[in-house]
Amino acid sequence: MKEIPNYWGLVRIAISPFLFSILMAGHPINIDGQFQDWENVEISYEDEAGPWWADFANVKITYDQEFLFIYFSFHDGEFLMQDWNAFHLYIDADNNSSTGLDYNGIGAELDWTFGQRQGFFYYNGGSSDVWQNDLTLRIAPTITSSEFEIAIALDSDILTLNATQVLVEGRIIISEAPPNSDTVPNEDGGIYFSIGEDAVPLPNPISFERNDASDIRIVTYNTLWNGIIEADRQPSFQRILQALDPDVIVLQEHTDWNEIDDIIQSWFPQEMWYASWTYSDLVVLSRFPILNDANLISSGRTMCALLDTENELGKNLLIVNSHLSCCGSNDDRQQQVDEFSFVWRNWVTDGTGPFELENETPFVHVGDFNFVGYRQQVETLRIGDIEDENEYGEDFLPDWDSTAIVDLYSRHTHKRMGYTWREDESSFNPGKLDYIFYSDATIDSGKHFIVNTLAMDSESLIEYGLEWDDTQEASDHLPRVFDISLDQTVGIDNQNTVPVEIAVLNNFPNPFNPNTTIIVNIVQKLHATSVRIYNLNGRLVDLVFQGELETGTHKFHWNGSRNSSSVYFIRLQSGDFVKTHKMILLK
């Protein structure tokens, strides 16, 4: 991206051009499909519910040093932003209604159609095609949702009008193509915003070092057509993997276990490496001996390997590796996750599986899931919500403690982005295709991140022995890194300094929307006690209670209406005693 002046500042946003405006600074937004970081951004336009099929609700606008950020939501229903829609985004980048495309009282330099993944740039009386990479367009989530966040580069030719201006003010309109369609704002003139001179703090870089040297590091990576064995791309893969120094490497789009084992062994000669058999294009490599491996579903698109981590974890570690059907094959993907949930349910409930699995075996499910369609596919894996129950049986909460497993959200080490796939020549903008699901009933998350060398500063590249374009040259996917922390307080059989029987923590219903009751059973009086709720990133969401708890049952009611669908954690703490329980807000 081109260098641009430091002109960032106050954003003035109006409910409509004829009503009022509010002043607010830019905000550090992560484009990752989570929306907690938008909570401090004022609503720019609030649209009442109407009779529309796609009924827009709230719009928010902010920025940082690189991007103009826009958030919008719908009153009802879920939509896919890169397909299946006729939603338009119009931006008047010079706040001049006499230039650009005349639309609802603004002069739009940009008309972007989300569902067609293309747009038009109107400038100097003419127009030209615009593609996602012309905008450095980032959208999340990549699956269906009722709310979305997008980013457009402030130094793009469209927002700078071919480098003739610095964006300081503009107007936006979001609409669905007529007939019988909704538009925000309802009034002509668009939603106004302006940019001043404040600086939004840059993200703190995430270092490659583990939080603890004993943490087990897993790297999941789609290598794009056997990329590691290609001579031109192999040096980039070698630099990346050696910089990350993983204990377990989980690959997709690789078809030869024997050759890849020799290559990885040559890159890490100090320790013995082991490889599973290759199932379809899936293979697991490990510094720990592989005790068993197996195919798990009929398509061959999910396999697993059981690693000998008895000395490190106290139990063996199960790695599940998936590469589900690509692109528009939504029905195939749903069948695959339904079938996996069926296999997993039978395996953990009655022991019917490809090999013996000890009760409460820690497990991590990673891979390229190609989730670019219905959110239901994610939910089937995360909470065991099987779509085809006639074929695959009843729903099943997949973790050992009969709760959901965690869908881990990570960001790039040096940028507030959460995408894992990127192909600049594609009409599809970058998205999250590579997932990490894990059992937080048996293991805890240490450091986790996504590596994108294009976003790293020169000092970091030199420190880790990387080159600027390594991830781009290696694959169209980015490597995801997940460290399993060896925190001994995590697990079903937690051993705390105070016996675990001192308190039992639960909530009902679970999942819930939006109200739930938190139930705490106390067997002896607890002093200086707190009950707090945290999100997946460890950020405090709410303080539910603080004080003393007498022996007996205590109930606390919590309303999650102001929070987005996600996994949350209830944390009960009294002195050295800590008890954590997972709950699911599912709107």
C-alpha positions in Angstrom: 0.0 0.0 0.0 1.1 3.6 -0.7 2.4 5.8 2.1 -0.2 8.4 3.1 -0.1 11.5 5.4 -1.0 11.4 9.0 -4.4 13.1 8.7 -6.5 10.9 10.9 -8.9 12.7 13.2 -12.3 13.3 14.6 -15.2 11.7 12.8 -18.4 13.6 12.6 -21.3 11.4 11.9 -25.0 12.4 11.5 -28.2 10.4 11.9 -29.2 12.2 8.7 -27.8 15.3 7.0 -30.8 17.2 8.3 -30.7 16.2 11.9 -27.7 16.3 14.1 -24.0 15.3 14.2 -21.8 13.9 16.9 -18.0 14.1 17.3 -15.9 11.0 18.0 -12.4 9.8 17.4 -11.3 6.8 15.4 -11.3 3.3 16.8 -9.1 0.2 16.7 -11.4 -2.2 14.9 -10.5 -5.9 14.3 -12.0 -7.2 11.1 -12.6 -10.7 12.4 -16.3 -11.3 12.5 -16.6 -10.3 16.2 -18.2 -7.1 17.1 -17.3 -6.2 20.7 -14.9 -3.6 19.5 -17.8 -1.7 17.9 -19.5 -1.2 21.3 -17.7 2.1 21.8 -18.6 3.4 18.4 -21.7 5.5 18.3 -24.6 4.5 16.0 -24.4 6.7 12.9 -27.9 5.8 11.6 -30.6 3.7 13.2 -33.4 2.5 10.9 -36.7 1.2 12.2 -37.9 -2.3 11.3 -39.9 -2.4 8.1 -41.5 -4.8 5.7 -38.3 -5.6 3.8 -36.9 -9.0 3.1 -33.4 -7.6 3.9 -34.3 -5.0 6.6 -31.3 -2.8 7.5 -31.0 -1.8 11.2 -27.9 0.0 12.5 -24.9 1.6 10.7 -21.7 2.7 12.4 -18.7 4.5 10.8 -15.1 4.9 12.1 -11.5 4.6 11.0 -7.9 4.0 11.9 -4.6 4.9 10.2 -5.3 2.7 7.2 -9.0 2.0 6.8 -12.4 3.4 6.7 -14.6 1.0 8.8 -18.3 0.5 8.2 -20.6 -1.7 10.4 -24.1 -2.5 9.5 -26.7 -5.0 10.8 -30.1 -6.3 9.9 -33.3 -6.5 12.0 -33.9 -10.2 11.1 -32.5 -13.0 9.0 -28.9 -13.9 7.9 -27.2 -13.0 4.7 -24.0 -13.8 2.9 -22.1 -10.7 2.0 -20.0 -12.1 -0.9 -22.8 -13.9 -2.6 -26.6 -14.4 -2.8 -27.4 -10.7 -2.5 -27.9 -7.4 -4.4 -26.6 -5.1 -1.6 -24.9 -1.9 -2.8 -22.5 0.4 -0.9 -22.3 4.0 -2.3 -19.5 6.3 -1.1 -19.3 10.0 -1.9 -15.6 10.4 -1.3 -15.5 14.2 -1.8 -18.8 15.1 -0.2 -19.9 16.8 -3.5 -23.3 15.8 -4.8 -22.4 17.3 -8.3 -19.6 14.8 -9.0 -19.8 11.0 -9.3 -23.0 8.9 -9.7 -26.2 10.8 -8.8 -27.9 8.6 -6.2 -30.4 9.6 -3.5 -28.9 13.0 -3.1 -25.2 12.2 -3.1 -22.5 12.0 -5.8 -21.1 8.6 -5.4 -17.5 7.9 -6.6 -18.0 4.3 -5.6 -20.8 1.9 -6.2 -19.9 -1.5 -4.8 -22.2 -4.5 -5.2 -21.4 -7.1 -2.5 -23.1 -10.1 -4.1 -21.5 -9.6 -7.5 -18.1 -8.8 -5.8 -17.4 -5.9 -8.1 -18.2 -2.2 -8.5 -17.7 1.0 -10.4 -15.5 4.0 -9.9 -17.2 7.2 -11.1 -14.6 10.0 -11.7 -14.2 12.9 -14.1 -17.4 12.1 -16.0 -16.4 8.5 -16.7 -16.5 5.2 -14.9 -14.3 2.2 -14.6 -14.6 -1.3 -13.1 -13.5 -1.8 -9.5 -12.4 -5.1 -7.9 -11.9 -6.0 -4.3 -8.1 -5.6 -4.4 -8.6 -2.0 -5.8 -10.2 -1.2 -2.5 -8.1 -3.4 -0.2 -11.6 -4.6 0.8 -11.9 -6.6 3.9 -15.3 -8.1 5.1 -16.1 -10.2 8.1 -17.6 -12.7 8.7 -17.2 -14.9 5.6 -20.3 -16.9 6.6 -23.9 -15.8 6.8 -24.7 -13.4 9.6 -27.1 -10.6 10.6 -24.2 -8.1 11.1 -21.1 -7.3 9.2 -18.0 -5.2 9.4 -16.0 -3.9 6.4 -12.8 -2.0 5.8 -11.7 0.0 2.8 -8.2 1.4 2.4 -8.1 5.1 2.9 -5.2 5.4 0.4 -7.1 3.5 -2.3 -7.5 5.2 -5.7 -11.2 5.4 -5.1 -11.2 7.2 -1.8 -8.3 9.5 -2.8 -9.8 10.1 -6.3 -6.7 8.8 -8.1 -4.4 10.4 -5.5 -5.8 13.9 -6.0 -7.2 14.3 -2.5 -6.9 13.1 1.1 -10.3 11.8 2.3 -11.6 14.3 5.0 -15.3 14.0 4.6 -17.9 12.0 2.7 -21.3 10.3 2.7 -22.4 6.7 2.4 -25.6 4.9 1.4 -26.3 1.2 1.8 -29.2 -0.2 -0.2 -30.6 -3.3 -1.7 -31.3 -3.2 -5.4 -35.0 -2.4 -6.1 -37.8 -3.3 -6.3 -39.3 -3.7 -2.7 -36.0 -3.0 -1.1 -34.6 -1.1 1.9 -32.1 1.8 1.9 -30.2 3.5 4.7 -30.6 6.3 5.3 -34.3 6.7 4.4 -33.7 10.4 3.7 -31.8 11.7 0.7 -28.3 12.9 1.3 -26.6 9.8 2.8 -24.9 9.4 6.1 -22.2 12.0 6.6 -18.8 11.4 8.2 -15.6 13.4 8.4 -12.0 12.7 9.4 -9.7 15.0 11.4 -6.2 14.6 12.8 -6.2 12.2 15.7 -4.1 9.0 15.6 -5.5 5.6 16.4 -3.0 3.5 18.3 -1.4 0.7 16.3 -2.0 -2.8 17.4 0.6 -4.3 19.7 2.6 -6.9 17.7 2.2 -10.5 18.8 5.6 -12.1 19.2 6.3 -15.6 18.0 7.6 -16.7 21.4 5.4 -19.0 23.5 4.0 -17.7 26.7 5.7 -20.7 28.4 8.4 -22.9 27.0 6.5 -26.0 27.9 3.4 -25.0 25.8 2.7 -27.3 22.9 2.6 -25.4 19.5 0.3 -26.5 16.7 0.5 -25.0 13.2 -2.3 -25.7 10.7 -1.6 -24.8 7.1 -3.1 -25.4 3.7 0.0 -25.7 1.5 -1.8 -25.2 -1.9 -1.2 -28.2 -4.1 1.7 -29.8 -2.3 3.4 -26.5 -2.0 6.1 -27.6 0.5 7.6 -30.0 -2.0 7.7 -27.4 -4.9 11.2 -26.1 -5.3 10.2 -22.5 -5.9 8.0 -22.3 -2.8 9.9 -24.6 -0.4 12.3 -21.9 0.9 9.3 -19.7 2.0 7.7 -22.7 3.8 11.0 -23.5 5.4 11.6 -20.0 6.8 8.0 -19.8 8.1 8.0 -23.1 9.9 11.5 -22.7 11.3 10.5 -19.3 12.7 7.4 -20.8 14.3 9.2 -23.9 15.6 6.0 -26.0 16.0 5.6 -29.3 17.8 2.7 -30.4 15.6 2.2 -29.5 11.9 -1.2 -30.2 10.4 -1.4 -29.9 6.7 -4.1 -29.7 4.1 -3.6 -30.1 0.3 -0.6 -32.4 0.8 -0.7 -35.9 -0.6 2.6 -37.6 0.2 3.3 -38.4 3.9 6.7 -40.1 3.2 8.3 -37.2 1.3 6.9 -34.5 3.6 8.2 -36.4 6.7 11.7 -36.4 5.2 11.5 -32.6 4.5 10.3 -31.6 7.9 12.9 -33.9 9.5 15.6 -32.1 7.6 14.4 -28.7 8.7 14.4 -29.8 12.4 17.2 -32.3 12.7 17.6 -32.1 16.4 14.4 -34.1 17.2 12.7 -37.1 15.8 9.6 -36.3 13.7 6.6 -38.7 13.1 4.0 -38.5 10.3 0.5 -40.0 10.1 -0.6 -41.7 6.9 -2.0 -39.3 4.4 -5.8 -39.4 4.1 -7.0 -37.8 0.9 -4.8 -34.6 1.2 -4.5 -34.5 5.0 -1.5 -35.3 7.1 -0.3 -34.7 10.6 3.4 -34.4 11.5 4.5 -34.4 15.1 7.5 -34.4 17.5 5.4 -36.8 19.6 5.0 -40.4 18.5 1.7 -41.0 16.7 -0.1 -43.8 18.4 -3.0 -44.1 16.0 -4.5 -42.4 13.0 -7.7 -42.9 11.0 -10.1 -41.5 8.5 -13.3 -40.3 10.2 -15.9 -39.5 7.5 -16.9 -41.2 4.2 -15.7 -38.4 1.9 -12.2 -38.7 3.4 -12.2 -35.0 4.2 -11.6 -35.4 7.9 -9.0 -37.6 9.6 -7.4 -37.7 13.1 -4.2 -38.7 14.8 -3.6 -39.6 18.4 -0.3 -38.2 19.8 1.7 -39.6 22.7 1.7 -36.5 25.0 1.3 -38.5 28.2 4.4 -36.9 29.7 3.5 -33.4 28.6 -0.3 -33.3 29.2 -0.9 -36.2 31.4 -3.1 -37.6 28.6 -2.6 -38.2 24.9 -3.7 -35.5 22.5 -6.1 -36.0 19.6 -5.6 -33.9 16.5 -8.5 -33.8 14.1 -7.7 -32.4 10.6 -10.3 -31.3 8.0 -10.4 -30.0 4.5 -14.1 -29.7 3.7 -15.6 -29.2 0.2 -14.9 -25.9 -1.4 -16.7 -22.9 -2.4 -20.4 -23.3 -3.4 -20.7 -26.9 -2.1 -22.7 -25.9 0.9 -24.8 -29.0 1.0 -21.7 -31.2 0.8 -20.1 -29.3 3.7 -23.2 -29.6 5.8 -23.3 -33.3 5.2 -19.6 -33.6 6.2 -20.0 -31.7 9.5 -23.2 -33.6 10.3 -21.4 -36.9 9.6 -18.4 -35.9 11.7 -20.7 -34.9 14.6 -22.4 -38.3 14.4 -19.0 -40.1 14.4 -17.8 -38.0 17.3 -21.0 -38.4 19.4 -20.8 -42.2 19.1 -17.1 -42.2 19.8 -17.2 -40.3 23.0 -20.5 -41.6 24.4 -20.2 -45.4 23.8 -16.6 -45.9 22.5 -17.7 -46.8 19.0 -14.8 -45.3 16.9 -11.8 -46.1 14.8 -9.7 -46.8 17.8 -9.9 -46.7 21.6 -10.2 -43.1 23.0 -9.6 -42.5 26.7 -12.3 -40.5 28.4 -11.6 -36.8 28.6 -8.9 -37.0 25.9 -7.8 -33.4 25.0 -8.7 -32.7 21.4 -8.1 -29.9 18.8 -10.0 -29.8 15.5 -8.2 -27.7 12.8 -8.0 -27.3 9.1 -9.3 -25.6 6.0 -13.0 -25.8 6.5 -14.0 -23.7 3.5 -16.8 -22.0 5.5 -18.0 -19.5 2.9 -21.7 -20.2 3.2 -24.2 -20.9 5.9 -23.2 -20.2 9.5 -25.0 -23.5 10.4 -21.9 -25.4 9.4 -19.8 -23.7 12.0 -22.5 -24.2 14.6 -22.8 -27.9 13.8 -19.2 -28.4 14.8 -19.2 -25.8 17.7 -22.3 -26.8 19.5 -23.2 -30.1 17.8 -26.4 -28.7 16.1 -26.9 -31.5 13.5 -28.9 -30.4 10.5 -30.0 -33.8 9.2 -31.1 -35.5 12.4 -33.0 -38.1 10.4 -29.7 -39.4 9.0 -27.2 -38.6 11.7 -29.2 -38.5 14.9 -29.9 -36.0 17.7 -27.9 -33.0 18.6 -24.9 -33.4 20.8 -22.8 -30.9 22.8 -19.4 -32.0 21.7 -17.1 -31.2 24.6 -16.4 -33.7 27.4 -18.3 -31.5 29.9 -21.4 -31.4 27.7 -20.8 -27.9 26.5 -19.8 -26.3 23.2 -16.2 -26.4 22.0 -14.4 -23.1 21.4 -14.1 -21.5 17.9 -10.8 -19.7 18.4 -10.6 -16.2 16.9 -7.0 -15.1 16.1 -5.6 -12.0 14.5 -2.5 -11.3 12.4 0.6 -10.6 14.5 1.0 -7.1 13.2 -2.4 -6.1 11.9 -6.0 -6.0 13.2 -7.2 -8.6 10.7 -8.6 -12.1 11.1 -8.6 -13.5 7.6 -6.7 -16.7 6.8 -7.1 -16.9 3.0 -6.1 -14.2 0.5 -5.9 -14.1 -3.3 -5.5 -10.6 -4.6 -6.4 -11.6 -8.2 -9.7 -13.3 -7.1 -13.0 -11.6 -7.0 -13.4 -12.9 -3.4 -12.0 -10.7 -0.8 -9.8 -12.3 2.0 -11.8 -14.4 4.5 -11.5 -16.8 7.4 -11.5 -20.3 5.9 -9.0 -21.9 8.4 -10.5 -22.7 11.8 -9.3 -23.9 15.2 -11.8 -25.6 17.4 -10.7 -27.0 20.8 -11.9 -28.6 24.0 -11.6 -26.1 26.8 -12.9 -28.7 29.2 -9.5 -30.4 29.0 -6.9 -27.9 27.7 -6.4 -24.2 27.7 -5.4 -21.7 25.0 -1.9 -20.2 25.2 -0.7 -17.8 22.5 -2.5 -17.9 19.2 -2.1 -15.9 16.0 -2.1 -15.7 12.2 1.2 -15.1 10.3 1.0 -12.6 7.4 4.5 -11.5 6.5 3.2 -8.8 4.2 2.0 -6.9 7.3 5.2 -7.4 9.4 7.7 -4.6 9.9 11.3 -5.1 8.7 12.7 -5.5 12.2 10.4 -8.4 13.0 11.1 -10.0 9.6 14.8 -9.9 10.3 14.3 -11.1 13.9 12.5 -14.2 12.7 14.6 -14.8 9.5 11.6 -14.2 7.2 11.2 -12.3 3.9 8.4 -9.8 3.3 6.5 -11.9 0.7 7.1 -15.4 2.3 3.4 -16.1 3.2 2.2 -14.8 -0.2 4.8 -16.9 -2.1 4.1 -20.1 0.0 0.3 -20.4 -0.3 -3.0 -18.6 -0.7 -3.7 -19.6 2.9 -1.9 -18.2 6.0 -0.6 -20.4 8.8 -2.6 -20.4 12.0 -0.7 -21.0 15.3 -2.2 -22.3 18.5 -0.3 -23.0 21.7 -1.8 -25.4 24.1 -1.1 -24.0 27.6 -0.3 -26.4 30.3 -2.2 -24.5 33.0 -3.0 -27.1 35.5 -6.2 -25.3 36.6 -7.8 -26.2 33.3 -9.7 -29.4 32.9 -12.7 -31.4 34.2 -10.7 -32.6 37.2 -9.2 -29.2 38.1 -6.9 -29.3 41.1 -7.1 -25.9 42.9 -5.5 -24.8 46.1 -9.0 -25.1 47.6 -10.8 -28.4 46.9 -13.0 -28.2 43.8 -16.1 -29.3 45.8 -16.2 -25.9 47.5 -18.4 -24.6 44.8 -20.3 -25.8 41.7 -20.9 -23.3 38.9 -23.6 -23.6 36.2 -26.1 -21.7 34.2 -29.5 -22.4 32.7 -30.6 -22.4 30.0 -27.4 -23.0 28.1 -27.3 -22.0 25.2 -29.5 -19.0 25.9 -31.0 -15.9 24.2 -30.7 -13.4 25.8 -31.4 -14.3 29.5 -29.7 -17.0 31.6 -29.5 -17.8 35.3 -26.1 -18.3 36.8 -26.3 -20.9 39.6 -23.6 -21.1 42.3 -23.7 -23.8 44.9 -21.5 -23.1 47.9 -20.5 -25.7 50.6 -18.7 -23.2 52.8 -18.8 -19.5 53.2 -16.7 -17.6 50.7 -15.2 -14.1 51.5 -14.2 -11.5 48.9 -15.9 -13.3 46.1 -16.5 -12.1 42.6 -18.6 -13.5 39.7 -17.5 -12.1 36.4 -18.2 -12.8 32.7 -15.5 -12.7 30.1 -15.6 -13.1 26.3 -13.4 -15.4 24.2 -10.6 -12.9 24.1 -10.4 -12.7 27.9 -12.0 -9.3 28.0 -14.2 -8.5 31.0 -17.9 -8.2 29.8 -19.7 -7.8 33.1 -19.2 -7.9 36.9 -22.2 -10.0 38.1 -21.5 -10.1 41.8 -18.9 -9.0 44.3 -19.0 -9.6 48.1 -19.5 -12.6 50.4 -21.4 -15.8 49.6 -23.0 -17.8 52.3 -23.3 -21.6 52.2 -26.1 -22.7 49.9 -27.5 -22.0 46.4 -27.2 -18.5 44.8 -28.8 -17.4 41.6 -27.8 -14.5 39.4 -29.6 -13.4 36.3 -27.7 -12.1 33.3 -29.0 -10.5 30.2 -26.9 -10.7 27.1 -29.0 -8.6 24.8 -26.2 -6.1 24.3 -23.7 -8.8 23.4 -23.2 -10.7 20.2 -23.6 -14.5 19.8 -20.5 -16.2 21.1 -19.0 -18.3 23.9 -18.7 -16.5 27.2 -17.0 -17.6 30.5 -18.4 -17.2 34.0 -15.5 -16.9 36.4 -16.1 -17.4 40.2 -13.1 -16.3 42.3 -12.5 -16.2 46.0 -8.9 -15.8 47.1 -6.9 -18.6 45.5 -10.0 -20.5 44.5 -11.1 -20.1 40.9 -13.9 -21.8 39.0 -14.8 -21.2 35.4 -17.8 -22.3 33.4 -18.6 -21.9 29.7 -21.9 -20.6 28.4 -23.2 -19.9 24.9 -25.2 -16.8 23.8 -27.0 -17.9 20.6 -29.1 -15.3 19.0 
